């Protein structure tokens, strides 16, 4: 099963999205957007930037775990990963985003 984007509406009436891998696990989460169109633009930016390894900011967390941010060309964060216990797991997460994001369909769950 291929990955997918889920576009959602929060209780605060803001919009956000998750990129899920084929196994249903969330591999990338967005910030909150006031406008639905902005969240849709965020998804388009993830699709465009995901294949480019230079767009990934690999980070260590304060509690000794690992995560990454996906950034657009303007250096704005367009998606954030979960935390991982090893650098290898983080690299697998990045590989999954690279593989899934470019062709992932968008499931609009805001209705």
Residue pairs with C-beta under 8 A, 6 or more apart in sequence:
1 22
1 23
2 22
2 100
2 103
2 104
2 105
3 19
3 20
3 21
3 22
3 27
3 96
3 99
3 100
3 101
3 104
4 19
4 20
4 100
4 104
4 105
4 106
4 107
5 17
5 18
5 19
5 20
5 43
5 46
5 101
5 104
5 105
5 106
5 107
6 17
6 18
6 20
6 107
6 109
7 15
7 16
7 17
7 36
7 39
7 40
7 43
7 106
7 107
7 108
7 109
7 110
8 15
8 16
8 17
8 18
8 109
8 110
9 15
9 36
9 109
9 110
10 16
10 32
12 32
14 32
14 33
14 34
15 32
15 33
15 34
15 35
15 36
15 38
15 39
15 110
16 29
16 30
16 31
16 32
16 33
16 39
17 29
17 30
17 39
17 42
17 43
17 106
18 26
18 28
18 29
18 30
19 26
19 27
19 28
19 29
19 46
19 79
19 97
19 100
19 101
19 104
20 26
20 27
20 100
21 27
21 96
21 100
22 100
26 82
27 81
27 82
27 93
27 96
27 97
27 100
28 46
28 70
28 79
28 80
28 81
28 97
28 101
29 79
29 80
29 81
29 82
30 39
30 42
30 43
30 46
30 78
30 79
30 80
31 42
31 77
31 80
33 39
33 42
36 110
40 106
42 78
42 79
43 106
45 72
45 78
46 70
46 78
46 79
46 97
46 101
47 101
47 102
47 103
47 104
49 55
49 70
49 71
49 72
49 73
49 78
50 70
50 97
50 98
50 101
50 102
51 98
51 102
53 94
53 98
55 70
55 71
55 72
55 73
56 68
56 69
56 70
56 71
56 94
57 68
57 69
57 70
57 71
57 77
58 66
58 68
58 87
58 90
58 94
59 66
59 67
59 68
59 69
60 66
61 67
61 83
65 83
65 84
65 85
66 83
66 84
66 85
66 86
66 87
66 89
66 90
67 80
67 81
67 82
67 83
67 84
67 90
68 80
68 81
68 90
68 93
68 94
69 77
69 79
69 80
69 81
70 77
70 78
70 79
70 80
70 97
71 77
71 78
72 78
79 97
81 90
81 93
81 94
81 97
82 93
84 90
84 93
